[in-house]
C-alpha cells in the first residue's frame, strides 16, 4: 500500500526578508530619534531615517506580495500550501488581537486600579493626600495634573456614525465574499467597491473627529491618561483601517484589472476579508469601552 503526498512548493532564495529587516531597523531607530528630537525641540536626521524605513517596508511588501501572487497564479501552490497561508494569517490576526489587548489592558488598569488608588480607595487615603490631594476618582479624567481641563469625547455623533459605517462595511464585505464563492462577479465588484468607499469615509470622519477634539475640545495626546488612551486606541485602530482599506483596494484592482480569484482559489481575498472583520470587531469594543463607558 502506497500513500501519495502532494508536492510542497519550496521557493527560491529571496532578498525580501533582509530588505524588510533593514526597513524595520530604520523605522525603530528613526522613530525613537524623531520622538527624542521633537521632545527637545531639535531638528535632526531621524525623521529622514524614519521616512526611509517606511519606504523600504512598502518596497518590500510590494515586491514580496507580487512574487507570491505570480507563484499562486502559476499554479505552484498545493492545498497544503493553502493551509499554511491560512494558519499564518490566523496567527497574524491573533498577534493583532494581543496588540489591542495590551492597550485595552492599560485602559482597564487606569480606570479600575490606578484611578481608585489615587482617589484614596482601599485604605490609600495617605497616598491620595501626598500625591494628588485635589484628585477626584471619576472617569473620564479630563483634568490633568497641571490643572488643565479638557472635554471627553461623547459617543453620539461622529463616533456613532463611524460605528454604523464599519458595521455596514462588514456586511458588504461578507456579501462580496459570497459573490466570489458563487462566481457572481458583478456582486463581488459592487459590494467590494462599497466596502472600500465606506472604509475611506470612516477614515475621513475620524480625521474630522480629531480636528474637532484638538481645536474645539482641547483634547490632545498630552491630555493626561484619558487623552493618551483615547488617541492611542483610536489612532492605532485608524492605522489598521487604513491598512485594511489598502488591502481591499489591491483585491479590487486584482479582480477588475487582472480577473484574479475563482470560487475554488481566492485565499488573498479571504485573508483580507478576515482582517476587515477583525478591524470591525475591535472598533465595536473600542466604541463601548472608550466612548460609552
Buried (B, 14 or more C-beta within 10 A) or exposed (E): EEEEEEEEBEEEEEEBEEBBEBBBEBBEBBBEBBEEBEEEEEEBEBBEBBBBBBEBBEBBBEBBBEBBBEBBEEEBBBEEBBEBBBEEBEEBBEEBEEEBEEBBEBBEEBBEEBBBBBBBBEEBEEBBEEEEEEBEBEBBBBBBEEEBEBEBBEBEEBBBBBBEBBEBBBBBBBBBBEBBBEEBBEBBBBBBBBBBBBBBBBBEBBEEBBEBBBEEBBBBEEBBBBBBBBBBBBEBBBEBBBEBBBBBBBBBEBBBEEEBBEEEBBBBBBBBBBBBBBBBBBBEEBBEBBBEE
